[in-house]
Amino acid sequence: MFGITSFRQLIGFIVASLMVVSGVLILTETIMPEFIATDRLRYIFGVVLILFGVFRFLSAYFSEKRSKELRSIIEDDSWKSSSTTSE
């Protein structure tokens, strides 16, 4: 479905999913770290973890596409055949 093409991308997906799951568990009060004293702080931590997990997922998803495009630009040899002749 996602077309995992590298180990780096796999690690990115795993970390992103762990962050989203942790955020959801904090929001549902399943895990409550000792230092979270108020509900407002719990909501902030949960939402930030979920949003950062989504960002991390999108970053991992589009990074391979960007690197493929960059590789195709770098490896483009079409300029070699278009030489100009000077007389």
Contacts in CASP RR format, 6 or more apart in sequence:
PFRMAT RR
TARGET T0000
AUTHOR 0000-0000-0000
METHOD contacts of the structure
MODEL  1
MFGITSFRQLIGFIVASLMVVSGVLILTETIMPEFIATDRLRYIFGVVLI
LFGVFRFLSAYFSEKRSKELRSIIEDDSWKSSSTTSE
2 13 0 8 1.000
2 61 0 8 1.000
4 10 0 8 1.000
4 13 0 8 1.000
5 64 0 8 1.000
6 64 0 8 1.000
8 60 0 8 1.000
8 63 0 8 1.000
9 60 0 8 1.000
9 61 0 8 1.000
9 63 0 8 1.000
9 64 0 8 1.000
12 56 0 8 1.000
12 57 0 8 1.000
12 59 0 8 1.000
12 60 0 8 1.000
13 57 0 8 1.000
13 60 0 8 1.000
13 61 0 8 1.000
15 53 0 8 1.000
15 56 0 8 1.000
16 53 0 8 1.000
16 54 0 8 1.000
16 56 0 8 1.000
16 57 0 8 1.000
16 60 0 8 1.000
17 53 0 8 1.000
17 57 0 8 1.000
19 49 0 8 1.000
19 50 0 8 1.000
19 52 0 8 1.000
19 53 0 8 1.000
19 56 0 8 1.000
20 49 0 8 1.000
20 50 0 8 1.000
20 53 0 8 1.000
20 54 0 8 1.000
20 57 0 8 1.000
22 31 0 8 1.000
22 46 0 8 1.000
22 49 0 8 1.000
23 45 0 8 1.000
23 46 0 8 1.000
23 47 0 8 1.000
23 49 0 8 1.000
23 50 0 8 1.000
24 46 0 8 1.000
24 50 0 8 1.000
25 31 0 8 1.000
26 32 0 8 1.000
26 33 0 8 1.000
26 36 0 8 1.000
26 42 0 8 1.000
26 45 0 8 1.000
26 46 0 8 1.000
26 49 0 8 1.000
27 42 0 8 1.000
27 43 0 8 1.000
27 46 0 8 1.000
27 47 0 8 1.000
27 50 0 8 1.000
29 42 0 8 1.000
32 42 0 8 1.000
33 45 0 8 1.000
36 42 0 8 1.000
36 45 0 8 1.000
END
